[in-house]
Every structure is written in structure tokens, then in C-alpha cells.
């Protein structure tokens, strides 16, 4: 018995060590490049550290304006600590994410351990191991923005909510974690209320019949108080700046089609339902989960989906268990998570958006574990060990191939690769003025400020000074920036050609004809790891 | 067989697509649905499977398109160890494995059957409506009932075998993987709540889907 316990503890530690390796190995180098959504919290953390103000000069903002996205603040403020410790680098920006990913193994394990539904203890370890090596978790644990942090907080909140059903005092840490989730990610704002309401409804008998309700009332008060900043933000336009992501333009055109046979007051809601259901279903589809993944090339790993291909089998079995055992309390909790976590993401027009639906990683991982448990309980220990070793080995092989070999090469350009090298060229040529064409690229200003290590005070002076006074009401984002010896804008051929100017853009920014016509000489060319040109610089 | 049986069988766009293009395939699909509880149903499904093989444009797995060859050459350079690169990118076993994955993923996608592959429509492919999305929850319910009632032989002959076949030969067929039509219908009918209100809802949604198809 004692030796068995030792084996389980050793196995759990081994899983953690594997997690440490997977989430921290070459963290600053892979993914290659540095995405704008990483540069924003990174540089703003640097700015807060040095000046107490964000990029716009706003003192300790409640929510970060960034490029009009008004991101949740928690990740940025935590990154202040890692930037303070490790300096301004890609590693320090991604560090908080990696730690969050690693720590999320604990509440996940805790949920499985206290579920009371697994037949074999082996499944507990196998499920935790599969969770640790899941591509979905690895991708976002190595990404320098808030996704894995929100997942950690959400999973912790769910864990405490679950054990709170037996001892209501745990509702307090649950509500704290769930409330913090709303300050960690945009999707959290929508998932958490849905989860809390569903949880209270489904378990109302257990929660409200308890004689001692003081912890319940206390947790509701704590929840209310911790949500005051969100309540305040709801009174400003900054609360919902991403409304253009909804499919409000698609539904009317679809409704017009079906109004051929149906009255508009029926065809409109039906069109909405069809659009929503089609997107909602992608989050449950085996194709999305196990084979294809996120269609956005920055949010996916080449040739790898969110889970490994073979996990489709335990997923199918786990779904059967889910329906069969639906009356058990843990399964009710699982059903709540399974059905609600993809809802906010499904309301946006992007199919299978893995960063918006990150909280769905929890129920899907548990369902896969249920499927594994159903299989494992049919075989003896030797067969289970062989099967585990086989499937984990092939999973790690394909993970290595896709994430550590293919991704650094094939996805570098989608991660903003090249800006670091460009920044170096800019720093090495202080007497030249660089104009970076932004017609076809994501705003590079933050990456440039980051890699040139521009003094935040200097950057704050370069932006529109009115913004900090209308911080939560002025939503408009202007992509024009001028600081140090650079500008970001669309090239104006009439006014931008003068001595010591360097025009920088992608291959389409300056044609051979234009270069010849204006007497421009190619100064440099920056290519991605597969040899495709990202930036070309021409000087007069 | 009730009125709901024929409502679901004939009020879906897939059966009319089959009828308009190949009456034999349509007839076999309909007969397989009608006789799925009899042994003769297996005969019809086997014929459907044979016709599926005959009418699908099967490209051998190891035959790479020009684009695939370019990607393969590029990927060979991405590895530090050329031997590992050769195994994972050039060995026929792995190429077949990757292609099989692609086929299986398409065959297992519920959006393909209930939403005309929306929102992941394939470029250059004319996606068409198959079953109404209203049937999806009934399909899931029916599938669960079939498993619970241990209808394993039905699942094997009407689902597993056609699905395996589709995964091998691919979905490059203008009529779609019609050998799966009977199972999707059977499971949907099994799970359908046979009440007039649901029949009415089904008709309304069918009209919506029909409008999309005709647009």
C-alpha cells in the first residue's frame, strides 16, 4: 500500500517535470517571432514597472486600452514581476503563461481526484498526463498573453466550487478565483456568469437546503465586491469593444434567403439559430478537436489539433459515459462545463477559436479521461502500462514534430517574426528615418517599441495626449505612430521620399518599378525561417 | 413505419440530390433505411458501399500533388536530422497515415452532414445540404439509444464499415458519402420525438434549409 502510494506520488512528480520541460524549454525561442498580443502586455508591463503608467500615460489602468481592445489587466500586472526579474525579453513575457499552464495541472488533478467517478486510480494519472501534454494547453502556456492564466483561474474556481458542494466554506476561494478569471480574459466575462448561474440552478437543492448558509452569502458578497470594477466598466463603451466579431452581418443576409418561404419574423431567428449552432457544433466536432484544430494559423500548431488524433476514441466513449451517468453530481457539473464553455466563442464569427474557448479544455480533458477510464478498467495492469506507453510515445513524437520542428519554421511569419531583426537594423542606423508600411500587416508599433527597448516615458510622449483623459470612452485606434527614428503608416509616395529615409514593407509595399522610378536602393531584406520575404527596406 | 419515418426520409435534401443524379443509389439508400431491421437491409447497404467505391474519385495516398511535393521538400529541410526527416515526411507509411487522418476528420465532422460543412466550407468544392440541423440532437439521442440497446451489428454494418471505407477512399464524391445516409437517417429517426409539434418544426427548418440551397 505504502509502495503504491509512493509510485503514484513519483508518477505525479514525473508528470510535473514533463510539464516543466514542455512549457519552459526554449520558451523565448519557440514560437519563433513575437506576436503583437504578446508585445502589448509585455511593453505595457515594462512601462508600468518604469513609470507606473501604461503606453498612453494612464496611471495604473483598471483595464488596458492596447489598440482599442481594452484587455483584462491581470496578465499585464503579473508580467511586471517577470519583467522586473528577467528583464524585458520574450521569455519574461511568456513566463507567466508557462507558470500558469504548469500550475493548472494541480486543480485539474484535484477535480479528477475528488470526482468519485473514476474506476481506476491509473486513469487519474493517465488523464492528468494527457492533460499536461495536450497541444491546446502547450500552445497557450507558451504564448505571452492571458489565455493559460484565465484557464488556471477558471479551473481552480471550478475545483473549489465542486468541493464546496460538500463543504460550503470552499465557495469563498471558488468565487475569488472565478471572479479573477473575469480580470484575466475577455471570454471569462461571459463564461463565469453563465457557469455561476448554471451551477446555482443545477445544484440548488444541495446549496440552498444547507442549514449553514453563511459561507454561501459571504461568497456572494465577495463576488459582488470583486466585480465592482467590471460593473463600473459596463457603464463605458470600453466594456464591449469587440462587437464587430459577432456575426450580425451574416444573419440578415441569410434570413433574406429563407424569407422566400418563411415570414421574416421566423426566418431571422432561425438564421441566427443555424449560424450559432453551426459554430457551436465546431467546438464538439472530432474534426476540430482531434484533426484540424483552429483555422487561424497563429492560433494553431501545424498538423496537430487541440488533442491527439487517437483521443477521438476515448472522447467517443467518454461522451457515452457522460450521457449514461447523467444523474451523478459530478457528471452534472461536467455537463454544465461541456455545454457552456464554448458558448461565448461560438457567438463570434470565427470557427473554432481556441483562445476564446480555452475553458472548454477542462471538460473535454475530463471526458477523454472518462473514456480512458472505461478502457483501462477492462484490462490488467500490464496491458494498461503498454497501452499508455505506446500512446504517450506517439503523442510526444507528433508533438515534437509539429511544435518543435514544423511550427518554428512554418508559422514564424504569423507570429510577427522579423520585427526583432528590423528593430536591430533601426537601432543600428540612428541617423536614418524608417517608415514602416502598415497596409497589410498587423500594427507593429508595440513590437518595435519592445525590441528597441524604447524608454516608456518617451513612448508615452509620442501618443495622442487626449487618450489618457478619455481612456475608457475614446475607442478609436490610430495605427500611425512616430517615435525614436521610425514611423508606422501607409507609405505616401508624394511626401515620404526624402534624404535618409528608409521605406520598409512587405514584398508588395515597393515594386521594382516604383524602386526604379524613385531611385530607391534595396538596403536589406528580412526572411522568415522558410525563406519567404517578410520585410524589405529601400533607401533613397 | 409511421408518417414521421417518411417525413424524415423524404424531407431532406440529400435524398433528392441522390434521386436527381443517380436513381439506383437513391433507391438503395431508401431501401436500406426501410429494411434496416431485416437481413436484406445488409444486402442494400453492401451494394451502396460497392457503389460508393465505384463512384468516388480515389487518389492513391502516396501520390502527392505538386503543392504537397513542395511542402514535403520544404519540410525535409526543417529537421536537424535528415534520417528522421525522411521517416516522418517521406516514408509511405507516414504519408498514408497523414492522408488517412485527413479523410477520417472529414468523415467524422457533424457539420458536414448537418450544416453543409459550414463554417469550414472547402475551397473549390460545391458543398450541399444533407440533413436538417434540427435532426442533430435527435441523431445523438438515437445513436445513444442504439448503443444502449446493444444494436452492435447494425452499428457495425451501417456505420463502422461505411465510415471506415469513406476514411480510406475519401470524400471526393459529388453525392457525398451516401453509404452513411442510412445510418444517419436510422439514428435520427430512432431519436426523433414523434409528436406533431416536432414534425411541424422539422418542416419549417426544412423550408429554411431549402431556401439556402436554392439561393
Interface residues (C-beta under 8 A of the other chain):
Chain A: X254 X257 X258 X259 X260 X261 X262 X266 X267 X270 X271 X274 X277 X278 X279 X281 X282 X284 X285 X286 X287 X288 X290 X291 X292 X295 X303 X309 X312 X320 X323 X324 X351 X401 X405 X406 X409 X410 X529 X530
Chain B: X74 X75 X78 X79 X88 X98 X101 X102 X104 X105 X106 X108 X109 X110 X111 X112 X114 X115 X118 X119 X120 X133 X136 X144 X147 X148 X204 X205 X207 X208 X210 X211 X212 X214 X215
